[in-house]
Amino acid sequence: MDTDTKALVESLQAVGTHAGTIANALTLGNMTPKKQREYADMLKELSELLHEHADLQEGGGVNE
């Protein structure tokens, strides 16, 4: 696994680790709008990284 893929996987795992806590806080109604936006920003950045990674793979830029 190349370093870009490894970094992407680590980011996915980090976001996933927080997902349960985020869902619980939303369910309980105790997650501030600021924290919601911070998590949304993390998801947006991760989405962009995943798109870039896929684009690189399509273009032959990532060795498997």
mmCIF file as gemmi writes it, N, C-alpha and C atoms, coordinates in Angstrom:
data_model
loop_
_atom_site.group_PDB
_atom_site.id
_atom_site.type_symbol
_atom_site.label_atom_id
_atom_site.label_alt_id
_atom_site.label_comp_id
_atom_site.label_asym_id
_atom_site.label_entity_id
_atom_site.label_seq_id
_atom_site.pdbx_PDB_ins_code
_atom_site.Cartn_x
_atom_site.Cartn_y
_atom_site.Cartn_z
_atom_site.occupancy
_atom_site.B_iso_or_equiv
_atom_site.pdbx_formal_charge
_atom_site.auth_seq_id
_atom_site.auth_asym_id
_atom_site.pdbx_PDB_model_num
ATOM 1 N N . MET Axp A 1 ? 0.854 -1.168 0 1 0 ? 1 A 1
ATOM 2 C CA . MET Axp A 1 ? 0 0 0 1 0 ? 1 A 1
ATOM 3 C C . MET Axp A 1 ? 0.904 1.236 0 1 0 ? 1 A 1
ATOM 4 N N . ASP Axp A 2 ? 0.638 2.166 -0.919 1 0 ? 2 A 1
ATOM 5 C CA . ASP Axp A 2 ? 1.457 3.373 -0.993 1 0 ? 2 A 1
ATOM 6 C C . ASP Axp A 2 ? 1.082 4.342 0.14 1 0 ? 2 A 1
ATOM 7 N N . THR Axp A 3 ? 1.885 5.36 0.336 1 0 ? 3 A 1
ATOM 8 C CA . THR Axp A 3 ? 1.687 6.28 1.465 1 0 ? 3 A 1
ATOM 9 C C . THR Axp A 3 ? 0.392 7.08 1.346 1 0 ? 3 A 1
ATOM 10 N N . ASP Axp A 4 ? -0.013 7.443 0.122 1 0 ? 4 A 1
ATOM 11 C CA . ASP Axp A 4 ? -1.271 8.179 -0.041 1 0 ? 4 A 1
ATOM 12 C C . ASP Axp A 4 ? -2.467 7.327 0.349 1 0 ? 4 A 1
ATOM 13 N N . THR Axp A 5 ? -2.446 6.065 -0.07 1 0 ? 5 A 1
ATOM 14 C CA . THR Axp A 5 ? -3.539 5.156 0.28 1 0 ? 5 A 1
ATOM 15 C C . THR Axp A 5 ? -3.565 4.918 1.782 1 0 ? 5 A 1
ATOM 16 N N . LYS Axp A 6 ? -2.39 4.76 2.372 1 0 ? 6 A 1
ATOM 17 C CA . LYS Axp A 6 ? -2.317 4.54 3.818 1 0 ? 6 A 1
ATOM 18 C C . LYS Axp A 6 ? -2.887 5.74 4.569 1 0 ? 6 A 1
ATOM 19 N N . ALA Axp A 7 ? -2.541 6.946 4.14 1 0 ? 7 A 1
ATOM 20 C CA . ALA Axp A 7 ? -3.061 8.159 4.787 1 0 ? 7 A 1
ATOM 21 C C . ALA Axp A 7 ? -4.571 8.248 4.627 1 0 ? 7 A 1
ATOM 22 N N . LEU Axp A 8 ? -5.079 7.876 3.46 1 0 ? 8 A 1
ATOM 23 C CA . LEU Axp A 8 ? -6.523 7.889 3.224 1 0 ? 8 A 1
ATOM 24 C C . LEU Axp A 8 ? -7.231 6.902 4.141 1 0 ? 8 A 1
ATOM 25 N N . VAL Axp A 9 ? -6.691 5.707 4.242 1 0 ? 9 A 1
ATOM 26 C CA . VAL Axp A 9 ? -7.285 4.68 5.115 1 0 ? 9 A 1
ATOM 27 C C . VAL Axp A 9 ? -7.282 5.15 6.564 1 0 ? 9 A 1
ATOM 28 N N . GLU Axp A 10 ? -6.202 5.751 7.011 1 0 ? 10 A 1
ATOM 29 C CA . GLU Axp A 10 ? -6.131 6.264 8.381 1 0 ? 10 A 1
ATOM 30 C C . GLU Axp A 10 ? -7.17 7.353 8.615 1 0 ? 10 A 1
ATOM 31 N N . SER Axp A 11 ? -7.366 8.216 7.629 1 0 ? 11 A 1
ATOM 32 C CA . SER Axp A 11 ? -8.377 9.268 7.744 1 0 ? 11 A 1
ATOM 33 C C . SER Axp A 11 ? -9.78 8.674 7.809 1 0 ? 11 A 1
ATOM 34 N N . LEU Axp A 12 ? -10.032 7.675 6.979 1 0 ? 12 A 1
ATOM 35 C CA . LEU Axp A 12 ? -11.331 6.993 7.013 1 0 ? 12 A 1
ATOM 36 C C . LEU Axp A 12 ? -11.586 6.366 8.381 1 0 ? 12 A 1
ATOM 37 N N . GLN Axp A 13 ? -10.565 5.747 8.929 1 0 ? 13 A 1
ATOM 38 C CA . GLN Axp A 13 ? -10.714 5.115 10.24 1 0 ? 13 A 1
ATOM 39 C C . GLN Axp A 13 ? -10.955 6.155 11.33 1 0 ? 13 A 1
ATOM 40 N N . ALA Axp A 14 ? -10.273 7.279 11.245 1 0 ? 14 A 1
ATOM 41 C CA . ALA Axp A 14 ? -10.449 8.332 12.253 1 0 ? 14 A 1
ATOM 42 C C . ALA Axp A 14 ? -11.864 8.891 12.22 1 0 ? 14 A 1
ATOM 43 N N . VAL Axp A 15 ? -12.375 9.15 11.026 1 0 ? 15 A 1
ATOM 44 C CA . VAL Axp A 15 ? -13.735 9.665 10.898 1 0 ? 15 A 1
ATOM 45 C C . VAL Axp A 15 ? -14.731 8.622 11.404 1 0 ? 15 A 1
ATOM 46 N N . GLY Axp A 16 ? -14.489 7.366 11.051 1 0 ? 16 A 1
ATOM 47 C CA . GLY Axp A 16 ? -15.369 6.292 11.499 1 0 ? 16 A 1
ATOM 48 C C . GLY Axp A 16 ? -15.379 6.13 13.007 1 0 ? 16 A 1
ATOM 49 N N . THR Axp A 17 ? -14.231 6.331 13.622 1 0 ? 17 A 1
ATOM 50 C CA . THR Axp A 17 ? -14.13 6.22 15.077 1 0 ? 17 A 1
ATOM 51 C C . THR Axp A 17 ? -15.033 7.233 15.773 1 0 ? 17 A 1
ATOM 52 N N . HIS Axp A 18 ? -15.149 8.403 15.183 1 0 ? 18 A 1
ATOM 53 C CA . HIS Axp A 18 ? -15.947 9.471 15.78 1 0 ? 18 A 1
ATOM 54 C C . HIS Axp A 18 ? -17.43 9.389 15.424 1 0 ? 18 A 1
ATOM 55 N N . ALA Axp A 19 ? -17.784 8.603 14.428 1 0 ? 19 A 1
ATOM 56 C CA . ALA Axp A 19 ? -19.158 8.57 13.932 1 0 ? 19 A 1
ATOM 57 C C . ALA Axp A 19 ? -20.166 8.189 15.014 1 0 ? 19 A 1
ATOM 58 N N . GLY Axp A 20 ? -19.867 7.188 15.81 1 0 ? 20 A 1
ATOM 59 C CA . GLY Axp A 20 ? -20.787 6.761 16.862 1 0 ? 20 A 1
ATOM 60 C C . GLY Axp A 20 ? -21.01 7.842 17.906 1 0 ? 20 A 1
ATOM 61 N N . THR Axp A 21 ? -19.932 8.501 18.298 1 0 ? 21 A 1
ATOM 62 C CA . THR Axp A 21 ? -20.031 9.583 19.276 1 0 ? 21 A 1
ATOM 63 C C . THR Axp A 21 ? -20.86 10.731 18.721 1 0 ? 21 A 1
ATOM 64 N N . ILE Axp A 22 ? -20.638 11.055 17.46 1 0 ? 22 A 1
ATOM 65 C CA . ILE Axp A 22 ? -21.365 12.135 16.804 1 0 ? 22 A 1
ATOM 66 C C . ILE Axp A 22 ? -22.849 11.784 16.728 1 0 ? 22 A 1
ATOM 67 N N . ALA Axp A 23 ? -23.151 10.57 16.289 1 0 ? 23 A 1
ATOM 68 C CA . ALA Axp A 23 ? -24.542 10.135 16.189 1 0 ? 23 A 1
ATOM 69 C C . ALA Axp A 23 ? -25.227 10.171 17.546 1 0 ? 23 A 1
ATOM 70 N N . ASN Axp A 24 ? -24.522 9.743 18.572 1 0 ? 24 A 1
ATOM 71 C CA . ASN Axp A 24 ? -25.089 9.748 19.928 1 0 ? 24 A 1
ATOM 72 C C . ASN Axp A 24 ? -25.357 11.175 20.395 1 0 ? 24 A 1
ATOM 73 N N . ALA Axp A 25 ? -24.404 12.072 20.174 1 0 ? 25 A 1
ATOM 74 C CA . ALA Axp A 25 ? -24.576 13.465 20.585 1 0 ? 25 A 1
ATOM 75 C C . ALA Axp A 25 ? -25.746 14.111 19.849 1 0 ? 25 A 1
ATOM 76 N N . LEU Axp A 26 ? -25.899 13.802 18.572 1 0 ? 26 A 1
ATOM 77 C CA . LEU Axp A 26 ? -27.03 14.337 17.816 1 0 ? 26 A 1
ATOM 78 C C . LEU Axp A 26 ? -28.35 13.779 18.336 1 0 ? 26 A 1
ATOM 79 N N . THR Axp A 27 ? -28.358 12.49 18.636 1 0 ? 27 A 1
ATOM 80 C CA . THR Axp A 27 ? -29.563 11.859 19.17 1 0 ? 27 A 1
ATOM 81 C C . THR Axp A 27 ? -29.987 12.496 20.496 1 0 ? 27 A 1
ATOM 82 N N . LEU Axp A 28 ? -28.996 12.776 21.335 1 0 ? 28 A 1
ATOM 83 C CA . LEU Axp A 28 ? -29.273 13.377 22.642 1 0 ? 28 A 1
ATOM 84 C C . LEU Axp A 28 ? -29.522 14.876 22.558 1 0 ? 28 A 1
ATOM 85 N N . GLY Axp A 29 ? -29.232 15.459 21.414 1 0 ? 29 A 1
ATOM 86 C CA . GLY Axp A 29 ? -29.452 16.89 21.223 1 0 ? 29 A 1
ATOM 87 C C . GLY Axp A 29 ? -28.423 17.76 21.914 1 0 ? 29 A 1
ATOM 88 N N . ASN Axp A 30 ? -27.236 17.212 22.172 1 0 ? 30 A 1
ATOM 89 C CA . ASN Axp A 30 ? -26.233 18.008 22.885 1 0 ? 30 A 1
ATOM 90 C C . ASN Axp A 30 ? -24.966 18.268 22.07 1 0 ? 30 A 1
ATOM 91 N N . MET Axp A 31 ? -25.107 18.251 20.75 1 0 ? 31 A 1
ATOM 92 C CA . MET Axp A 31 ? -23.974 18.574 19.896 1 0 ? 31 A 1
ATOM 93 C C . MET Axp A 31 ? -24.173 19.989 19.365 1 0 ? 31 A 1
ATOM 94 N N . THR Axp A 32 ? -23.219 20.835 19.651 1 0 ? 32 A 1
ATOM 95 C CA . THR Axp A 32 ? -23.347 22.234 19.253 1 0 ? 32 A 1
ATOM 96 C C . THR Axp A 32 ? -23.262 22.375 17.729 1 0 ? 32 A 1
ATOM 97 N N . PRO Axp A 33 ? -23.856 23.421 17.197 1 0 ? 33 A 1
ATOM 98 C CA . PRO Axp A 33 ? -23.733 23.675 15.761 1 0 ? 33 A 1
ATOM 99 C C . PRO Axp A 33 ? -22.271 23.784 15.325 1 0 ? 33 A 1
ATOM 100 N N . LYS Axp A 34 ? -21.431 24.368 16.17 1 0 ? 34 A 1
ATOM 101 C CA . LYS Axp A 34 ? -20.014 24.49 15.837 1 0 ? 34 A 1
ATOM 102 C C . LYS Axp A 34 ? -19.382 23.111 15.657 1 0 ? 34 A 1
ATOM 103 N N . LYS Axp A 35 ? -19.65 22.208 16.582 1 0 ? 35 A 1
ATOM 104 C CA . LYS Axp A 35 ? -19.095 20.849 16.496 1 0 ? 35 A 1
ATOM 105 C C . LYS Axp A 35 ? -19.654 20.104 15.287 1 0 ? 35 A 1
ATOM 106 N N . GLN Axp A 36 ? -20.942 20.334 14.977 1 0 ? 36 A 1
ATOM 107 C CA . GLN Axp A 36 ? -21.532 19.712 13.795 1 0 ? 36 A 1
ATOM 108 C C . GLN Axp A 36 ? -20.801 20.177 12.539 1 0 ? 36 A 1
ATOM 109 N N . ARG Axp A 37 ? -20.524 21.466 12.46 1 0 ? 37 A 1
ATOM 110 C CA . ARG Axp A 37 ? -19.824 21.996 11.29 1 0 ? 37 A 1
ATOM 111 C C . ARG Axp A 37 ? -18.388 21.477 11.204 1 0 ? 37 A 1
ATOM 112 N N . GLU Axp A 38 ? -17.732 21.344 12.36 1 0 ? 38 A 1
ATOM 113 C CA . GLU Axp A 38 ? -16.366 20.82 12.368 1 0 ? 38 A 1
ATOM 114 C C . GLU Axp A 38 ? -16.335 19.391 11.83 1 0 ? 38 A 1
ATOM 115 N N . TYR Axp A 39 ? -17.287 18.579 12.255 1 0 ? 39 A 1
ATOM 116 C CA . TYR Axp A 39 ? -17.331 17.2 11.766 1 0 ? 39 A 1
ATOM 117 C C . TYR Axp A 39 ? -17.692 17.18 10.283 1 0 ? 39 A 1
ATOM 118 N N . ALA Axp A 40 ? -18.617 18.025 9.882 1 0 ? 40 A 1
ATOM 119 C CA . ALA Axp A 40 ? -18.989 18.115 8.467 1 0 ? 40 A 1
ATOM 120 C C . ALA Axp A 40 ? -17.788 18.507 7.617 1 0 ? 40 A 1
ATOM 121 N N . ASP Axp A 41 ? -16.967 19.418 8.128 1 0 ? 41 A 1
ATOM 122 C CA . ASP Axp A 41 ? -15.757 19.819 7.401 1 0 ? 41 A 1
ATOM 123 C C . ASP Axp A 41 ? -14.792 18.646 7.256 1 0 ? 41 A 1
ATOM 124 N N . MET Axp A 42 ? -14.663 17.835 8.317 1 0 ? 42 A 1
ATOM 125 C CA . MET Axp A 42 ? -13.815 16.64 8.24 1 0 ? 42 A 1
ATOM 126 C C . MET Axp A 42 ? -14.324 15.694 7.158 1 0 ? 42 A 1
ATOM 127 N N . LEU Axp A 43 ? -15.644 15.503 7.117 1 0 ? 43 A 1
ATOM 128 C CA . LEU Axp A 43 ? -16.237 14.615 6.123 1 0 ? 43 A 1
ATOM 129 C C . LEU Axp A 43 ? -16.024 15.153 4.708 1 0 ? 43 A 1
ATOM 130 N N . LYS Axp A 44 ? -16.157 16.464 4.557 1 0 ? 44 A 1
ATOM 131 C CA . LYS Axp A 44 ? -15.965 17.086 3.25 1 0 ? 44 A 1
ATOM 132 C C . LYS Axp A 44 ? -14.531 16.899 2.77 1 0 ? 44 A 1
ATOM 133 N N . GLU Axp A 45 ? -13.576 17.131 3.667 1 0 ? 45 A 1
ATOM 134 C CA . GLU Axp A 45 ? -12.166 16.948 3.312 1 0 ? 45 A 1
ATOM 135 C C . GLU Axp A 45 ? -11.871 15.498 2.956 1 0 ? 45 A 1
ATOM 136 N N . LEU Axp A 46 ? -12.443 14.587 3.723 1 0 ? 46 A 1
ATOM 137 C CA . LEU Axp A 46 ? -12.24 13.169 3.45 1 0 ? 46 A 1
ATOM 138 C C . LEU Axp A 46 ? -12.84 12.791 2.1 1 0 ? 46 A 1
ATOM 139 N N . SER Axp A 47 ? -13.999 13.324 1.804 1 0 ? 47 A 1
ATOM 140 C CA . SER Axp A 47 ? -14.637 13.064 0.515 1 0 ? 47 A 1
ATOM 141 C C . SER Axp A 47 ? -13.752 13.532 -0.632 1 0 ? 47 A 1
ATOM 142 N N . GLU Axp A 48 ? -13.182 14.7 -0.494 1 0 ? 48 A 1
ATOM 143 C CA . GLU Axp A 48 ? -12.297 15.228 -1.529 1 0 ? 48 A 1
ATOM 144 C C . GLU Axp A 48 ? -11.054 14.348 -1.702 1 0 ? 48 A 1
ATOM 145 N N . LEU Axp A 49 ? -10.483 13.889 -0.583 1 0 ? 49 A 1
ATOM 146 C CA . LEU Axp A 49 ? -9.317 12.995 -0.654 1 0 ? 49 A 1
ATOM 147 C C . LEU Axp A 49 ? -9.656 11.689 -1.358 1 0 ? 49 A 1
ATOM 148 N N . LEU Axp A 50 ? -10.816 11.149 -1.052 1 0 ? 50 A 1
ATOM 149 C CA . LEU Axp A 50 ? -11.227 9.891 -1.664 1 0 ? 50 A 1
ATOM 150 C C . LEU Axp A 50 ? -11.457 10.065 -3.164 1 0 ? 50 A 1
ATOM 151 N N . HIS Axp A 51 ? -12.054 11.186 -3.558 1 0 ? 51 A 1
ATOM 152 C CA . HIS Axp A 51 ? -12.238 11.471 -4.984 1 0 ? 51 A 1
ATOM 153 C C . HIS Axp A 51 ? -10.887 11.595 -5.686 1 0 ? 51 A 1
ATOM 154 N N . GLU Axp A 52 ? -9.958 12.315 -5.074 1 0 ? 52 A 1
ATOM 155 C CA . GLU Axp A 52 ? -8.631 12.488 -5.658 1 0 ? 52 A 1
ATOM 156 C C . GLU Axp A 52 ? -7.914 11.149 -5.795 1 0 ? 52 A 1
ATOM 157 N N . HIS Axp A 53 ? -8.036 10.323 -4.784 1 0 ? 53 A 1
ATOM 158 C CA . HIS Axp A 53 ? -7.402 9 -4.805 1 0 ? 53 A 1
ATOM 159 C C . HIS Axp A 53 ? -7.97 8.16 -5.947 1 0 ? 53 A 1
ATOM 160 N N . ALA Axp A 54 ? -9.29 8.185 -6.094 1 0 ? 54 A 1
ATOM 161 C CA . ALA Axp A 54 ? -9.932 7.437 -7.176 1 0 ? 54 A 1
ATOM 162 C C . ALA Axp A 54 ? -9.483 7.966 -8.537 1 0 ? 54 A 1
ATOM 163 N N . ASP Axp A 55 ? -9.396 9.284 -8.659 1 0 ? 55 A 1
ATOM 164 C CA . ASP Axp A 55 ? -8.943 9.881 -9.917 1 0 ? 55 A 1
ATOM 165 C C . ASP Axp A 55 ? -7.524 9.441 -10.257 1 0 ? 55 A 1
ATOM 166 N N . LEU Axp A 56 ? -6.657 9.406 -9.259 1 0 ? 56 A 1
ATOM 167 C CA . LEU Axp A 56 ? -5.283 8.965 -9.482 1 0 ? 56 A 1
ATOM 168 C C . LEU Axp A 56 ? -5.236 7.506 -9.935 1 0 ? 56 A 1
ATOM 169 N N . GLN Axp A 57 ? -6.074 6.689 -9.327 1 0 ? 57 A 1
ATOM 170 C CA . GLN Axp A 57 ? -6.096 5.273 -9.708 1 0 ? 57 A 1
ATOM 171 C C . GLN Axp A 57 ? -6.593 5.101 -11.13 1 0 ? 57 A 1
ATOM 172 N N . GLU Axp A 58 ? -7.586 5.852 -11.532 1 0 ? 58 A 1
ATOM 173 C CA . GLU Axp A 58 ? -8.089 5.772 -12.897 1 0 ? 58 A 1
ATOM 174 C C . GLU Axp A 58 ? -7.041 6.199 -13.913 1 0 ? 58 A 1
ATOM 175 N N . GLY Axp A 59 ? -6.257 7.195 -13.503 1 0 ? 59 A 1
ATOM 176 C CA . GLY Axp A 59 ? -5.233 7.702 -14.404 1 0 ? 59 A 1
ATOM 177 C C . GLY Axp A 59 ? -3.937 6.915 -14.366 1 0 ? 59 A 1
ATOM 178 N N . GLY Axp A 60 ? -3.908 5.872 -13.556 1 0 ? 60 A 1
ATOM 179 C CA . GLY Axp A 60 ? -2.707 5.058 -13.462 1 0 ? 60 A 1
ATOM 180 C C . GLY Axp A 60 ? -1.642 5.677 -12.571 1 0 ? 60 A 1
ATOM 181 N N . GLY Axp A 61 ? -2.036 6.652 -11.743 1 0 ? 61 A 1
ATOM 182 C CA . GLY Axp A 61 ? -1.058 7.346 -10.911 1 0 ? 61 A 1
ATOM 183 C C . GLY Axp A 61 ? -0.721 6.641 -9.623 1 0 ? 61 A 1
ATOM 184 N N . VAL Axp A 62 ? -1.454 5.595 -9.279 1 0 ? 62 A 1
ATOM 185 C CA . VAL Axp A 62 ? -1.206 4.874 -8.03 1 0 ? 62 A 1
ATOM 186 C C . VAL Axp A 62 ? -0.894 3.427 -8.364 1 0 ? 62 A 1
ATOM 187 N N . ASN Axp A 63 ? 0.23 2.974 -7.885 1 0 ? 63 A 1
ATOM 188 C CA . ASN Axp A 63 ? 0.603 1.568 -8.076 1 0 ? 63 A 1
ATOM 189 C C . ASN Axp A 63 ? -0.037 0.725 -7.011 1 0 ? 63 A 1
ATOM 190 N N . GLU Axp A 64 ? -0.583 -0.401 -7.41 1 0 ? 64 A 1
ATOM 191 C CA . GLU Axp A 64 ? -1.202 -1.3 -6.432 1 0 ? 64 A 1
ATOM 192 C C . GLU Axp A 64 ? -0.311 -2.47 -6.151 1 0 ? 64 A 1
